[in-house]
Amino acid sequence: MTPALEARELFRFFRSADEETLALRGVSLAVDPGEIVAVTGPSGSGKSTLLSCLAGLDEPAGGSAWVAGERMSHRPEAERAALRARSVGVLFQSANLFGHLSVTGNVRLAQQIVGGTPASDGTAEIIERVGLTARAHALPSQLSGGENARAGLAVALANNPPVILADEPTGELDGSTENRLLDLLRSRADSGAAVLVVTHSPDVVRHADRVIELQDGRMLS
């Protein structure tokens, strides 16, 4: 099986004055379609930097990231953005929503970015999937924390991406909302998506098929 997501010897460092911080030190991993992988480790271990490099939001200093068989890293930003729009759903702890758009508007915008003209019923189906039909026309400021998280997931799933990347998606959620979101991620994995979740949550770890631990920018397991 060809991995849907790969990191090949990723290195990333940051400079501040005369100091250099190595955020990633040769990290390699692969996530197959249908698999949920949790990335754990203490704060500052490189988890979010890894996710940013895999999503093409940051460029590694060495190595490469691959998504759906295409190289994500070391190419122009416009090409990375296009690949991300069609192949990667990114879910952040603070939801990836535009404040002036409703839930429906945010999902439709994500669909239009890849050049499609979304059917209203297709948009409604995605919103129903995350349990927000009754809040479809609400603005992010009118949603609770759990509703914002589910709206962010709807945006991440808008184009049925083969890869889903989530950075601490349940950090501010209560237990029942966290479990609902994790069930939705499991459903996407069961439909063939590769899911990578950066997390500190024991519940997320229990839902994962595999756990990768980072420490000081290196993989421990």
MIVORO-714394 format. One line per 8 residues: number of its first residue (from 1); for each residue z, y, x of C-alpha. Coordinates in nm, 2 decimals, padded with zeros to 4 digits. Each point is the difference from the previous one (the first is absolute). Last residue first. Example, Ala and Ser with C-alpha at 12.3 -4.5 7.8 and 13.67 -1.06 7.14 Angstrom:
2> 00.71/-00.11/01.37 ~ 00.07/-00.34/-00.14 .
***
This chain:
221> 01.88/00.53/00.88 ~ 00.12/00.26/00.25 ~ -00.30/00.23/-00.02 ~ 00.03/00.30/00.23 ~ 00.02/00.38/-00.07 ~ 00.37/00.02/00.09 ~ 00.08/-00.27/-00.24 ~ -00.24/-00.14/-00.26 .
213> 00.06/-00.30/-00.22 ~ -00.27/-00.18/-00.19 ~ 00.08/-00.19/-00.32 ~ -00.22/-00.25/-00.18 ~ -00.06/-00.09/-00.36 ~ 00.18/00.30/-00.13 ~ 00.21/00.02/-00.32 ~ 00.33/-00.06/00.18 .
205> -00.09/00.27/00.25 ~ -00.05/00.24/-00.28 ~ 00.34/-00.08/-00.14 ~ 00.16/00.04/00.34 ~ -00.13/00.36/00.01 ~ -00.05/00.17/00.33 ~ -00.38/00.01/-00.05 ~ -00.35/00.04/00.13 .
197> -00.22/-00.20/-00.24 ~ -00.33/-00.17/00.08 ~ -00.20/-00.14/-00.29 ~ -00.33/-00.19/00.03 ~ -00.17/-00.02/-00.34 ~ -00.13/-00.32/-00.15 ~ 00.11/00.00/-00.36 ~ 00.33/-00.16/00.08 .
189> 00.05/00.29/00.24 ~ -00.06/00.25/-00.28 ~ 00.25/-00.19/-00.22 ~ 00.25/00.00/00.28 ~ -00.03/00.37/00.04 ~ 00.06/00.04/-00.38 ~ 00.31/-00.23/00.02 ~ 00.13/00.22/00.29 .
181> -00.04/00.31/-00.22 ~ 00.19/-00.17/-00.28 ~ 00.27/-00.11/00.23 ~ 00.05/00.35/00.14 ~ 00.02/00.14/-00.35 ~ 00.27/-00.25/-00.09 ~ 00.20/00.06/00.31 ~ -00.01/00.38/00.00 .
173> -00.26/00.18/00.20 ~ 00.03/00.25/00.29 ~ -00.10/-00.23/00.29 ~ -00.24/-00.21/-00.21 ~ -00.33/00.10/00.16 ~ 00.13/00.00/00.36 ~ -00.35/00.05/00.14 ~ -00.25/-00.21/-00.20 .
165> -00.35/-00.12/00.12 ~ -00.23/-00.18/-00.24 ~ -00.32/-00.16/00.12 ~ -00.29/-00.15/-00.20 ~ 00.00/00.32/-00.21 ~ -00.02/-00.03/-00.38 ~ -00.14/00.36/-00.02 ~ 00.29/00.16/-00.18 .
157> 00.27/-00.23/00.15 ~ 00.15/00.27/00.23 ~ -00.02/00.25/-00.29 ~ 00.18/-00.24/-00.24 ~ 00.26/-00.06/00.28 ~ 00.07/00.37/00.01 ~ 00.04/00.01/-00.37 ~ 00.25/-00.29/00.03 .
149> 00.20/00.19/00.26 ~ -00.01/00.32/-00.21 ~ 00.12/-00.20/-00.30 ~ 00.30/-00.13/00.21 ~ 00.09/00.35/00.11 ~ -00.03/00.14/-00.35 ~ -00.32/00.17/-00.12 ~ -00.05/00.36/-00.12 .
141> -00.05/00.14/00.35 ~ -00.28/-00.26/00.05 ~ -00.19/00.14/-00.30 ~ 00.00/-00.20/-00.32 ~ -00.33/-00.11/-00.17 ~ 00.04/-00.37/00.07 ~ 00.37/-00.01/-00.09 ~ -00.02/-00.23/-00.30 .
133> -00.25/-00.22/00.19 ~ 00.23/-00.02/00.30 ~ 00.08/-00.37/00.04 ~ -00.17/-00.06/00.34 ~ -00.27/-00.21/-00.15 ~ -00.04/00.25/-00.28 ~ -00.10/00.27/00.25 ~ -00.26/-00.23/00.15 .
125> -00.13/-00.09/-00.34 ~ -00.02/00.36/-00.11 ~ -00.22/00.08/00.30 ~ -00.23/-00.28/-00.08 ~ -00.01/00.11/-00.37 ~ -00.09/00.35/00.10 ~ -00.30/-00.12/00.20 ~ 00.02/00.13/00.36 .
117> -00.30/00.18/00.14 ~ -00.02/-00.14/00.35 ~ -00.06/00.16/00.33 ~ 00.30/-00.12/00.20 ~ 00.18/00.32/-00.07 ~ -00.06/-00.04/-00.37 ~ 00.24/-00.29/-00.03 ~ 00.28/00.18/00.17 .
109> -00.07/00.30/-00.22 ~ 00.02/-00.22/-00.31 ~ 00.34/-00.14/00.10 ~ 00.14/00.35/00.06 ~ -00.14/00.14/-00.33 ~ 00.14/-00.29/-00.20 ~ 00.35/00.06/00.15 ~ -00.05/00.37/-00.08 .
101> -00.13/00.24/00.27 ~ 00.17/00.32/00.13 ~ 00.25/-00.19/00.21 ~ -00.25/-00.20/00.19 ~ 00.15/-00.35/00.05 ~ 00.05/-00.23/00.30 ~ 00.36/-00.09/-00.09 ~ 00.29/00.09/00.23 .
93> 00.07/-00.35/00.14 ~ -00.37/-00.03/00.08 ~ -00.26/-00.23/-00.15 ~ -00.34/-00.04/00.17 ~ -00.28/-00.20/-00.16 ~ -00.26/-00.09/00.26 ~ -00.36/-00.11/-00.04 ~ -00.21/00.27/-00.17 .
85> 00.20/00.31/00.08 ~ 00.12/-00.12/00.34 ~ -00.36/-00.08/00.12 ~ -00.11/00.35/-00.11 ~ 00.29/00.17/00.17 ~ -00.06/-00.19/00.32 ~ -00.36/00.10/-00.01 ~ 00.09/00.37/-00.05 .
77> 00.26/-00.02/00.27 ~ -00.26/-00.11/00.26 ~ 00.05/-00.35/00.16 ~ 00.26/-00.13/00.23 ~ 00.20/-00.20/-00.26 ~ -00.11/-00.16/-00.32 ~ -00.22/-00.28/00.12 ~ -00.16/-00.19/-00.29 .
69> 00.08/-00.36/-00.10 ~ 00.19/00.10/-00.31 ~ 00.22/00.23/00.21 ~ 00.02/-00.01/00.38 ~ 00.24/00.20/00.23 ~ -00.07/00.04/00.37 ~ 00.16/-00.01/00.34 ~ 00.11/00.31/00.20 .
61> 00.11/00.35/-00.07 ~ 00.01/-00.08/-00.37 ~ -00.14/00.25/-00.25 ~ 00.19/00.12/-00.30 ~ -00.08/00.00/-00.37 ~ -00.24/-00.29/00.05 ~ 00.20/-00.22/-00.23 ~ 00.09/-00.25/00.27 .
53> 00.10/00.29/00.23 ~ 00.22/00.15/-00.26 ~ 00.16/-00.33/-00.08 ~ 00.08/-00.06/00.37 ~ 00.15/00.35/00.03 ~ 00.21/-00.07/-00.30 ~ 00.15/-00.31/00.15 ~ 00.04/00.13/00.36 .
45> 00.36/-00.10/00.07 ~ 00.13/00.35/-00.06 ~ 00.22/-00.11/-00.29 ~ 00.10/-00.36/00.04 ~ -00.24/-00.29/-00.07 ~ -00.20/-00.16/-00.28 ~ -00.36/-00.06/-00.08 ~ -00.05/-00.21/-00.31 .
37> -00.31/-00.20/-00.04 ~ -00.14/-00.09/-00.35 ~ -00.30/-00.24/00.01 ~ -00.28/-00.06/-00.24 ~ -00.27/00.10/00.25 ~ 00.12/-00.05/00.35 ~ 00.21/00.23/00.21 ~ -00.04/00.01/00.38 .
29> 00.23/00.14/00.27 ~ -00.01/00.15/00.35 ~ 00.23/00.27/00.13 ~ -00.06/00.10/00.37 ~ 00.28/00.25/00.04 ~ 00.02/00.23/-00.30 ~ 00.22/00.31/-00.01 ~ 00.01/00.06/00.37 .
21> 00.17/00.34/00.04 ~ -00.10/00.23/00.28 ~ 00.22/00.28/00.13 ~ -00.13/00.30/00.21 ~ -00.04/00.23/-00.30 ~ -00.02/-00.23/-00.30 ~ -00.26/-00.27/00.04 ~ -00.07/-00.28/-00.26 .
13> -00.12/-00.35/00.07 ~ -00.20/-00.26/-00.19 ~ -00.11/-00.35/00.11 ~ -00.16/-00.26/-00.22 ~ -00.08/-00.33/00.15 ~ -00.23/-00.11/-00.29 ~ 00.13/00.09/-00.34 ~ -00.18/-00.19/-00.28 .
5> -00.04/00.02/-00.38 ~ -00.21/-00.21/-00.23 ~ 00.03/-00.30/00.23 ~ -00.30/-00.24/00.00 ~ 00.09/-00.34/-00.13 .
***
